[in-house]
Amino acid sequence: MTTGNRLALSLLLMPTGAMILFPTAASADDLKENDPFTMTVREQNCDTNMVPVLLESNSDYAAGFTVEKDDHLVERGTVKARRSTTVYVPIPRGRSASIQVNHVSNEYDDKLVDAHRVYNDCPRHSAGWGNGRWRNWGEGDGHLPYTGPPADLMGKLATGAGLVLMGGIVWWYGSIWPRQTPDGPLTRTVGRRPGAGE
């Protein structure tokens, strides 16, 4: 394999692997900083089986919102600049529901701000507030506990490292194969073995 072919194959594999290995895309946390308001799910009231959803504005202008429960509209409204509003979402005892908040604008389609799966763990005959397991089974900030890096990130890292390694192997193998051959044909002298035919 010529040096040009080796270089072409390596240049194809190694940069591709490097791009996957070191992604430059913005993370989801970076995108959330552009949201005009934040969503916080509070503990449900066992008297009413209502879950308060607090929307707090972090912008200098009013922003429209929708609150949905399992893809069904609960409330539509506006969060005033630097103010907050609370929407109460009903969740029956012993049930769970996905609560989703969207930013509504005339300029573009609804944009997801945040979503949480909430479980109403109030006992059948209780009053007051829930037992503290309402936020995705025990996490205080409404998110699942950290169990390691995301699987898609690890997959990208493994793929990128594999492509970089493959580019190096192709470069090395191309330098030793095919080996040099003589200019003329190979000939073999055929002769008698010592002691044969005597």
Steps between C-alpha positions, in 0.01 A plus 500: 500500500643834403560780745228705333241226552604454862478871559155522336358215713649639820379851426152357448486301824700699754330844472159335498588322821642818650179692424295234676749471785497875572145621426445874478122500515337699776373302794138500614592714802638771269176503305291532817673829585312656207158412644302806619379318813578195712276221623503364855268220612400522868366228727134415452229586752338179622175686583443609143732261308632804317867537403621863493716587197693823556601701193759773572593759238868578447450742211401863450189423299180305546498145364210277407484145634298182491494233771412148385434180692559183297472706177166658604478876551452604864549877475615768257620837620775762526788541745565871555856634487699420817186355663380148577175311471378166632288250309329215689491165323265228632653153543287227666644306794720209405538628144786657310494753219743681273479877546642703212539877466542670162597854403237635258590770248350640182840489330557124519343173611466414867837436665541248782631668818498198733315180582472285812332172584316542831360226723226573753591279796246638747345225718130436445384668823746784548506873511773759459798442275642190334754260642795652320526239223307708249800615294607207287542271798706708739719754325459844653545695176243308297752292303603137514813424703833521319602154385793587274559676169227473236513194277495700176809696610687180583399354164633805315827488693544130427421549130737796470784315676439196280521704180820673611651161586381353168664788311830425675473128421423571133804730482729240661369205297521698177869557563584128518260359237547409224866424544757570230518238224798422279509644148501161329311175550591277788671182386564187694773256418371150489764243562545153632504441864824351621486123482190488279504246216820331609 
